[in-house]
Amino acid sequence: MPVADQGWKIAIVGAGVGGLTLGLALREQGIEADIYEAAEELREVGAAVALSANATRFYERIGLGPRFEGLAFEIQSLIYRDARSGQMIGRHSGRPSYRAQFGAPYWGVHRADLQAILSKALGMQRIHLGKRVVGLHERGGEVTLGFKDGSTAAANFVVGGDGARSTVRQWMLGYDDALYSGCSAFRGIVPPDLLDQLPDPAAIQFWMGPGGHLLHYPIGNGDQNFFLVERHPSPWPAREWTMRAHEGEQLARFEKWHPALVQMIKAVPISPRWGLFHRPPLSRWSKGRVTLIGDAAHALVPHHGQGANQSIEDVVVLARCLAESGPADFAQAQERYEGLRRGRTRKVQYASISTADLLHLPDGPAADKRNARFATYEGIHHHLGWIHEFDPATQVPTERQGGTWL
């Protein structure tokens, strides 16, 4: 069993989903941590997030389930459709239900609501705002964090949870290793009263077509969060990950798709065009007393909706590894954490990037074969079940034998 505190002085960089959840996971293990967030106020970038059972089981286990009521929409079905005809290709509803099959719910929730739930549960006394990290310096068993405002903080262990454009990762590597996937996206949130042509509004749905797809799902108030992906442009022409778009661009490829999709896309003003970037897998996620979680460690494209979910898996494992060691054994804790997480996250990264190829197939035998596979429960479950049924809490062994953690 973990021993409370043990002398850990942990600093978490970033108060996003991963950083806040790590604070809660560490507290569950008897360890308090300080979180340093660059923004002056807590505000999530992005619209909404789909939380699958591999993540929500942790929130329910620590008693946060009731706080999601009214803010999260519990999704029961996953549907694949032809984006032009609207024909249903396959439906996965779990056996007998998603919750019953995977042991936890599938929630659609606005990121701002999720962040509010987590920060309220953690308490603001440990969350320090307006602290943009500009430097890290390790010396004598301590890491000093330097912030843009000129202040500093010290810790004996630092966790980089600062997202896909992580300052901590760049400090660790010495360069920016982001890779453009060849796809970009538009996003939006649409009230249900503007979507009278939409079938199955309570489901998460992928509408697939040549060169693009649309993903949407309901969030707590019944609004539909959508993500419209196309293979364009290539190469990415901007230094930033988003660029300004002009009204009409979002329909250029999709104007002849199903009327329900056109209605959804046109219901809100155009968003910026989001480049979909990922990062190559690392052989090590740590440098000295600094380690990475979530997108900072393994940023992936969103075609499996697993960015936030993999962050949550990471922190459950890392918190237990740290609790079962002490500050003097931080390297052992890092080794255990990385060894337990690298293979899993690498597999999810590869599955996510390759899913775009599957969703965007042109008409022909390959698309027919995909549709036949997705037409069966077994085909969809084979595609997704291994992700959703995973429980990170069971992956951390607690006994050592022959010098190796089992």
ABEGO torsion letter per residue (X at the ends): XBBBGGGBBBBBBEABAAAAAAAAAAAAAGBBBBBBBABABBBBBEABBBBBAAAAAAAAAAGAAAAABGABBBBABBBBBBAAAGBBABBBAEOABAAAAAGBBBBBBBAAAAAAAAAAAAEAAABBBGBBBABBBBBGGBBBBBBAAGBBBBBABBBBAAEAABAAAAAAAGBBABBBAGBBBBBBBBBAAABAABBGAABBBBBBBBGBBBBBBBBAAGBBBBBBBBBOBOBBABABABBBBBBGAAAAAAAABBAAAAAAAAABBBBBBBBBBBBBBBABABBEABBBBEAAABBBBAAAGAAAAAAAAAAAAAAAAAAABBAAAAAAAAAAAAAAAAAAAAAAAAAAAAAAAAAABBBEAAAAAAAAAAABAAAAAAAAAAAAABBAAAABBABBBGGBBX
